[in-house]
């Protein structure tokens, strides 16, 4: 059928089952938006910034497992996607990002709104394409969807010059394409899996260590069966949260810098780690020399380059987490580990994760626990920093794909646009962005998007008036020199200040008024007894976002904490007993 | 340790920069990189020389394998392989030193390709060590200009014969 490039693109998106595109128009992509105007099968969500378009596609993808799609123009449109793409690339999120480009004969001429999109995005995508022949367009889109969604998923950029977008050609969208350099290994080596099962059965102090790969591959059901059959305790990375219920008796919680006492002690004392779908990254392992000093490590991951990169691995298994765990299940035997289970359960009881006591304002841990009680089946998005750690530690997750957070890149401003993508995919679910007052301002303009789309996302701002995580480091390691972290600072303030309190001037912006300015709902909560009524009131709003401004202790901290570069067992327990 | 890695890659625009970018982005040490077509015009062969401890080399190979445009990664280090480099060397040599340089060139089976008023240009092919040896005998201070190709390398013997495509 004769089509121009834009029409081919729309046909391709429909064939790939795409229902929604997050985007922002501009000169060279007007023909694509034009083709979308009369296309009922694909909804276009107009964000207010291209970075947010990628984060929204990312949230959509993480919460569904489908490939998220975004569409932006050339030059600044494309460069604005960089943080979003890097975020998705780090956390293995399938995205196809279509960027416009100046016409082929203008490339390299410093044309208006020209940027070397392929050059800029090469190191922050799984792969990228500049389409230089109209006849390559359909096959390139097909390849992009295959690469984005298979193996270890990731973002793929397709850079489309204007003349490719408008060029007409008689062609059909292919059902398959050949890529001889791209063959991800999905099935784990059965010999290695049997060996792993034998080691596990003989271990005295074994642990499962799960990461984001469990969510991505849909391995949670298989993993839960393996845990049930073996009775082996579980620790997880931030990205692995939800692989197993937070309150499962064998779940010791998250390990690492802000991991639980039980998880960090267990990883230090264990004699076997069975890692699945995790990178053993530095925030989780702490100082590598003292990471799991007594343990033999089995590591299953779909990305061979993730195996044996940070820690020595006895049994490597390259494969998809779900397939590996399903193959493991028949061979897995329960080891005799009663004393070990008793020991780790003891650690859990001795040092549970409990909120800090209030110092006059709200305790953030209490706020998140109440959110968990009122909305036990919500999907939680987070920003980055203290809010993210409190969301990880105090919400009770029961399902995979319910904690949507920027793990690897640690992108402030991720949570709210991601929550928009989640809500579009799950209109009947409660979607909450647990935010800090700093992070939320990095993409606050998306209030307009949420209002325009009628999305009832709840934004729970844990407002301490600081860039809290950096302030915490300054308090603990830099002699309380709060440099560049106070968000209440005004010209009248003393040059140096480490004593926040009632003398501080009013916080800007006023989040309640801000919500009202966007024709949505703002609620301020300053007392513990107001938390639940505010959440219930927010739940009643069905057609627009709600900001709840929780005024928390200015110097509330995240505990436990392993100082950067320290050993996991050397935790600061702070206010947690 | 230095490794010679041979790659078969899609002959697309931008493949070389993906490979080079991998090395710069991850701070791997790349000593030389050459590229040329194979008998299949859609496939290029890249020979790269890189160094690092075993873990780094392992990572380099895994990361190269992850590139969509890389079809095959072969670490020739430890395999029986033929390694060659070409150097063009312009040596400072007036009439009084010509005979000496030509004699040295002879020993290294280098060819004299140009003689100027105060210089002789040599073409030498061989292993990197051989070229280094030649240069050290001539003396680097006498070298006016030099261009080295970087190493190209193939595996010896039977295997090459079997893989006719892209050989």
Interface residues (C-beta under 8 A of the other chain):
Chain A: X118 X119 X122 X123 X126 X127 X130 X132 X147 X179 X180 X181 X182 X303 X304 X305 X308 X309
Chain B: X9 X10 X13 X14 X17 X18 X21 X25 X55 X58 X59 X62 X63 X65 X66 X67 X68 X69 X70 X71
